[in-house]
Amino acid sequence: MNIFKRLLTIGKAEIHSVIDNFEDPINLTEQGIREMKEELGKSIESLAQLKALTIRKKNEAEAEEQTSKDYYNKAIVIVQKAEKGEVETSEADRLAKEALKRQSSSQENANQLHQEHEKLHSECEKMQTTINHLKSSIGKWENELKTLKARVQVSEATRDINQKMTQMDTGSAVSMLEKLKERVVQQEALAEAYSDISKSGKTIDEEIDAMVNSNDTEAEEALNRLKETLKKG
């Protein structure tokens, strides 16, 4: 299986985490994961076929075991019939020998099939271990891909911000702020000047009205003083 080469390839993407080392690390990782999943599918299919063959060998071994036992039991029956005089001894011996030969052959076949079954069973376990490792690796690299995508987004955003900051004319920005501040100061001063002008430009009538409206008590006192003065005069 070529899966370990793929693991190594993606492993390099993790070791060399600097994005500039790759033309497109995300696509590279996604491609690797796709290939791993394809390999996983093929491995599962192969394992299913291997397990089917293992089961078949087991069934064949058990069938041969039973055939061997059947021939042995038949040989016993034939010998017993000869002892009882039910069949001729020579004919019974001949058939009993044939039954025992076939019993021995079936047992050898059964032993061979058992060995093949054990070997296939061992291969199944090894393949299952490989598949489990592959599933674990796929899950690991899918998580790595999520992390990689997040890092790419952060790095691109940081790069854009730094690029804009680099392109920005700091001197011009400061100059614009100074001019704006100077203009604000000027506007404030101008507003204060207009306020002073508006206050100093009041007529006598406006001053009188302001005095009357602002403090009726003082106006009343002024009026009383005026009356006293007129009386004395």
Helices and strands as residue ranges (DSSP letters): H 3-15, G 19-21, H 25-83, H 89-167, H 170-200, H 204-214, H 216-232
